[in-house]
Amino acid sequence: MSLFNPSRDEVRQFFFNTWALYHQQKPLSDLEKIALEVIQMHPEYHAILSHPEQFSQQEYFPEMGETNPFLHMSLHLSAIEQISINQPTGITHIYEKLKQQHLDTHPAQHDILDCLAETIWNAQHNKTPLNSELYLELLNKRLK
């Protein structure tokens, strides 16, 4: 798997494998341990991850109100990495404030995911690089 630009199938296989290794009580890599934490935050995805043969090629249509669980979990991993290295600068501080605001890590991460998704959408829509200033501006708007 390409670490920096995995294909859709590679991302899905990573989550399927992590879930399978966990159930087989086999050792997990550091990244798999983080992915497992994300998976455990989302029990609504457990049935999907338990049936790779059924869901590995499943299409998800946001315009029909469907959430792509693999994209959602991947965004969690991105947010966790950004927080761990404080990139963009200030995100760790914002995350700490969001955790205090929500009294929970999961909704705090979801605030970050929403802002990250909007920033990615803007970059794709405008055919521009990711705008970290916009991202931080969106994040700061989540603080009360």
C-alpha positions in Angstrom: 0.0 0.0 0.0 1.3 3.4 -0.8 1.6 5.3 2.5 0.9 8.7 1.1 -1.6 8.1 -1.7 -3.4 4.8 -1.2 -6.0 3.7 -3.6 -9.6 3.3 -2.5 -9.2 -0.4 -2.4 -6.0 -0.2 -0.3 -7.7 2.0 2.2 -10.7 -0.3 2.5 -8.4 -3.4 2.8 -6.4 -1.7 5.5 -9.6 -1.2 7.6 -10.9 -4.7 6.9 -7.4 -6.2 7.8 -7.2 -4.2 11.0 -10.6 -5.4 12.1 -9.8 -9.0 11.2 -6.4 -8.9 13.1 -8.2 -7.5 16.1 -10.7 -10.3 16.1 -7.9 -12.9 15.6 -6.1 -11.3 18.6 -3.0 -10.8 16.4 -0.5 -8.0 17.0 -1.3 -4.6 15.4 1.1 -2.0 14.0 1.0 1.5 15.5 -1.2 2.7 12.7 -3.5 -0.3 13.0 -3.9 0.5 16.7 -5.0 4.0 15.9 -7.3 2.7 13.2 -8.8 0.2 15.7 -9.6 3.1 18.1 -11.4 4.9 15.3 -13.3 1.7 14.4 -14.3 1.1 18.0 -15.7 4.6 18.1 -18.0 3.6 15.2 -20.0 0.4 16.1 -22.3 1.2 13.2 -19.4 0.2 10.9 -18.6 -3.1 12.6 -20.9 -5.2 10.4 -19.5 -3.7 7.3 -15.9 -4.4 8.4 -16.9 -8.0 9.3 -18.0 -8.6 5.7 -15.3 -7.5 3.3 -16.6 -9.7 0.5 -19.9 -7.8 0.6 -18.6 -4.3 1.1 -15.2 -4.0 -0.5 -16.7 -2.6 -3.7 -19.8 -0.9 -2.2 -20.5 2.5 -3.6 -21.7 5.3 -1.3 -23.7 8.3 -2.5 -23.6 11.4 -0.3 -26.2 13.1 -2.4 -28.5 10.3 -1.2 -27.6 10.8 2.4 -25.1 7.9 2.5 -21.9 8.2 4.5 -18.8 6.4 3.2 -17.5 4.6 6.3 -14.0 4.2 4.9 -13.8 7.9 4.0 -15.1 8.8 7.4 -12.6 6.6 9.3 -9.8 7.9 7.0 -10.7 11.5 7.9 -10.5 10.5 11.6 -6.9 9.1 11.0 -5.9 12.3 9.2 -7.3 14.5 12.0 -5.5 12.4 14.6 -2.2 12.7 12.8 -2.6 16.4 12.3 -3.3 16.8 16.1 -0.3 14.6 17.0 2.1 16.8 15.0 0.2 20.1 15.5 -0.1 20.6 11.7 -1.4 23.0 10.8 0.0 24.9 13.7 -2.6 25.5 16.3 -4.8 22.5 15.6 -3.7 20.7 18.8 -4.8 23.7 20.9 -8.1 23.9 19.1 -8.7 20.2 19.5 -8.1 20.5 23.3 -10.6 23.3 23.5 -13.1 21.3 21.4 -12.7 18.3 23.8 -13.4 20.6 26.7 -16.4 22.0 24.9 -17.9 18.6 24.1 -16.5 16.8 27.1 -15.6 14.0 24.7 -13.0 13.2 22.1 -15.3 11.8 19.4 -17.5 14.9 18.8 -14.4 17.0 19.0 -12.8 15.0 16.3 -16.1 15.2 14.3 -15.8 19.0 14.4 -12.4 18.7 12.9 -13.5 16.2 10.3 -16.3 18.5 9.2 -13.8 21.4 8.7 -11.3 19.2 7.0 -13.9 17.8 4.6 -15.0 21.3 3.8 -11.4 22.4 3.2 -10.8 19.5 0.9 -14.0 20.1 -1.0 -13.0 23.8 -1.5 -9.6 22.8 -2.8 -11.0 20.3 -5.2 -13.8 22.6 -6.3 -11.4 25.5 -6.9 -8.6 23.3 -8.2 -6.2 24.8 -5.6 -4.0 23.4 -2.9 -5.4 22.9 0.6 -5.8 26.2 2.3 -4.6 25.8 5.9 -5.8 29.4 6.8 -9.3 28.5 5.7 -9.1 25.2 7.7 -8.0 27.0 10.9 -10.7 29.7 10.4 -13.4 27.0 10.1 -12.0 25.2 13.1 -12.0 28.4 15.2 -15.6 29.0 14.3 -16.4 25.7 16.1 -15.2 27.1 19.4 -17.8 28.6 21.7 
